[in-house]
Amino acid sequence: MIPRIRRNLRIAIAIGGWFLAAGACELAGGEPATRGEVERTWEEAFARMHRWERVRAAGADPGTMDGKLMVGYQGWFGAAGDGSGLGWMHYGNLSAGADDCTVDAWPDMTGAGSAERYPTGFRNADGSAACVFSSYNPATVDRHFRWMREHGIDGVFLQRFLADLRTPERYDFRTAVTDNVRDAANRNGRTWCVMYDLSGFDPERDGMELFYKDWRVLTDRMAVTRDPSYQHWKGMPLVALWGVGFPGRKYRTADVAGMVAFLKNDPVYGGNAVMLGVPFGWRGGVRDAVLSPELLELAAKADIVSPWSVGRYGTTEEFSSGLPDFQTADIAWCREKHVGYLPVIFPGFSWRNLMKVRKKEPGRAIPRGDGTFFRTQGLRLIEAGAGMLYVAMFDEMDEGTAIFKISNAPPAGQGCTFITNGEQVPDYFLRLSGELAGALRAKRVPSGAVPARGKE
């Protein structure tokens, strides 16, 4: 009882300090999530995990990936005042309103309820506080999935970074987001599945058991693969392992092969289909990939292969010129091996603010333009024979690949600059994604240029 009292006291203190720092906009909202603060022990964190036991709304078919347009969902944004007790996460420190923000896009908050709007130290042009959302808040995640439903986006790969599962606090945050995603997917008739991102994972430090234990816990306590909205492939629950075949990783292809074997063949926790996230040059060991026969052997054992294309080309011309040697040849290889092929498309790229905080060069930015770059990728891949698409990403503001509604009037003049959709409406790339989803389902590519959709 005492730990719970102490935790509630911490919440009260945090909320009090937050309100003292608040201005006009924020006094109307930014309520802490009803879940309360994250748990501080493994026992408490595991005790919070539960199964879904309600009815799913009709919508996208979770039984197949054929004809699906899926998006990556980070779900890792936390805000001061969201009730988690973890403060700002993946935004940088937004309290100061200085140049230590790490996102390159600012979320469009015009449709958000007052309880979802968490104030920052940044100011809008009219002097009001600029607000952001938290993935810890279930209302926000439900709103995101409502946008997916409205635009015909089928579902999400929920990112689950192994490096984020080392402490009970961060683990419980991920559980909260998983709850939010699962609930929103079921309410809105979308699908979802777990994508383990291996970036930053170190078997020597973390131990391979970190993965095996987590999958057992997700299966036993949350029964994720029995969720009515959980995405399947050929009758099996789909689990994605992202990040095999890239150079400089501390885990080996053999480590990932063990994970694949466990997910597919374990007598209790197996029976799953596995998707592998691999480098763009995975077949030939070129560009961003290691040259490894073991990687090709593992890919042939997978159910779906998904090469990462973000930043591998930056114009429609570069994409089109590389299509025969990469994606079209990938499709041929996958057909020969009877493996599904899930190509990645993206709207643009920018991580200037993130790299500035890390004191690194930002590298090449890829403008969004009028959407031709994004739309061309999808249409040409459908023409080449791709039967499904993965959009990177739905909510990735750090790297500027977010397709959800971003602000065309972000706060400015405070050391950080933000990308916008220019003359297009905030939901422009949601609309384009919906068009591509329709083309996939119809197996027919529409003709014509990018639809003209100016400001509304």
Number of C-alpha atoms within 10 A of each C-alpha: 5 7 9 11 10 11 17 14 12 15 20 13 12 17 20 13 12 18 15 9 14 17 16 11 16 23 18 15 18 28 18 23 18 12 14 15 21 24 23 16 14 13 10 14 19 18 12 15 18 15 16 17 8 11 10 18 14 12 17 20 19 24 18 16 21 17 19 24 26 27 27 21 23 21 24 20 21 25 31 24 26 30 26 27 22 16 18 19 16 17 22 23 19 23 18 13 21 15 18 20 24 24 25 25 27 25 23 19 18 12 9 15 14 16 19 27 26 28 29 22 19 24 18 15 13 8 11 16 21 25 26 21 24 29 27 31 26 22 18 20 23 21 16 22 25 19 18 26 19 13 19 22 27 26 29 28 25 22 21 24 19 20 18 18 18 12 14 19 22 19 23 25 25 22 22 22 23 25 20 20 26 25 21 25 30 24 19 24 23 30 28 30 25 22 24 22 20 21 17 14 21 16 15 9 8 14 11 18 10 15 19 14 11 14 20 15 15 18 16 15 15 20 15 23 21 13 22 22 31 24 28 22 20 13 13 17 25 28 27 26 22 24 23 27 28 21 14 8 15 15 19 17 18 13 13 21 19 12 17 24 17 18 22 21 13 12 9 10 15 17 17 24 20 26 25 27 27 23 25 26 23 27 22 14 19 12 13 17 19 19 18 14 12 14 23 16 11 17 25 17 20 22 23 23 26 24 23 22 20 21 15 15 15 19 19 14 12 11 19 14 12 13 17 13 10 18 24 17 14 24 23 14 16 17 12 10 14 14 18 22 25 28 25 25 23 27 27 25 23 25 23 25 24 24 17 16 13 12 9 10 11 14 10 12 15 19 18 23 15 20 20 16 22 23 21 20 22 29 19 16 23 21 15 16 15 23 21 23 27 22 26 25 25 24 25 23 28 23 22 29 25 28 26 23 25 25 21 20 17 19 22 14 13 15 11 20 18 21 23 23 23 15 14 18 18 23 18 21 26 21 22 21 27 20 20 28 23 20 19 25 14 11 15 13 17 12 7 6 10 14 12 9 12 11 12 7
